C-alpha cells in the first residue's frame, strides 16, 4: 500500500535540510564586549559521524545547553539563541541529528536513538572541553521528545520541552484522523502495517516512543519547562498538558500564541532564560574547563585586543580627519575674510 509507504516516509525520512557552514556565521563574535568562540567539531555515535558546533566563553563555571532541533531541521535552528544564552554565562552546543543537516544517517527515529546520540555528545563535550557543571537540554518537537527521554540522566538539571508529544503512536493516529476525516476508522487497520514497516526500515518501535513514561521522575535537582502553541495542529497542546501533569519534579507550563512552527515571542524567551538561571551554582572554580579551553580563551582575548587596537586606530584616524576638516574650514573662513577685507578697502578708495 503506497499510502503506508508515504506515511512511513513522513515519519522516518522527512526532507533533509541542507546548508553551508558559512551560514553558521563568524567563528568569533562579541556579546556585551565578551568574546565568544565557535568551535565546529565532529563526533561519532552509532558509527555515524555527526556534525556539531560549540559556542564558548570564559567563565568560572562550565554550563552547557544543548539545543535539539525539529525532525526536518538542522543545527541552524539553534543559532537564534546564541546571544541570549551566552550573555548569561551559558555555553551553547548545536548539532545535526543523524539523518539531518550535514550529519550522516538515513533515518530519524523520533527520539529513540537520538537520545543515545545526545549522551555521546555530552561525553564528547566533557572529554574535549572540560567537566561540565550543568547540562541543560532545550528541544523542540522531536528534539523536545529526545530531551524528555533523558529525564533519568543525573548530569542534566534543566529541560525546556517545546511542542513535545506524549506518545508517538498517539500523534500518528491523531494526524491520520485529520488526514482521512470520515475514513479515520481505517487507521486502526493500517497501524500494524505502518508499525511493522518502521521497525523493518528504521529499527525502532513507534509504540515504545513515549516520553510520558520518563517524565514521572521526582527529583529536587531537576526542573522542567513545558511549552506549546495554542493553535498547534501537528501536536495538540494537550500533550504538553499531560506531560506537565505527569511530571513530579519542579515544573512550569506555558501555552503561548502560535502553532507548531511559530517563532516564539520575546516574552516567552525571556521567561525561559529566567527559568534556566533560577539556580545559582555554588561550585568552586572549574579548573578542568579552564585548562582544556585555555587556547580558545587566549585566542579570543588576542582577537579582542586586536579589535580594540583597530578601534583605537580608527578613532585616531577619525580625530585626525576631523582636525583636517576643522583646519580647512578655518583656512577657508580666513581666506573669505581676507577677500571681504580687500573688497572693502577697494570700495573705500
Secondary structure as UniProt FT lines:
FT   HELIX           2..12
FT   HELIX           21..24
FT   STRAND          28..31
FT   TURN            32..33
FT   STRAND          34..45
FT   TURN            46..47
FT   STRAND          48..56
FT   STRAND          63..68
FT   TURN            71..72
FT   HELIX           75..81
FT   HELIX           82..86
FT   TURN            87..89
FT   STRAND          91..95
FT   TURN            98..99
FT   TURN            101..102
FT   TURN            110..113
FT   HELIX           114..129
FT   STRAND          134..140
FT   HELIX           142..148
FT   TURN            149..152
FT   TURN            154..155
FT   STRAND          156..162
FT   HELIX           168..180
FT   HELIX           181..186
FT   HELIX           187..202
FT   HELIX           206..208
FT   HELIX           211..213
FT   TURN            214..216
FT   TURN            220..221
FT   STRAND          223..229
FT   TURN            230..231
FT   HELIX           238..246
FT   STRAND          250..256
FT   TURN            260..261
FT   HELIX           266..276
FT   HELIX           287..292
FT   HELIX           294..348
//
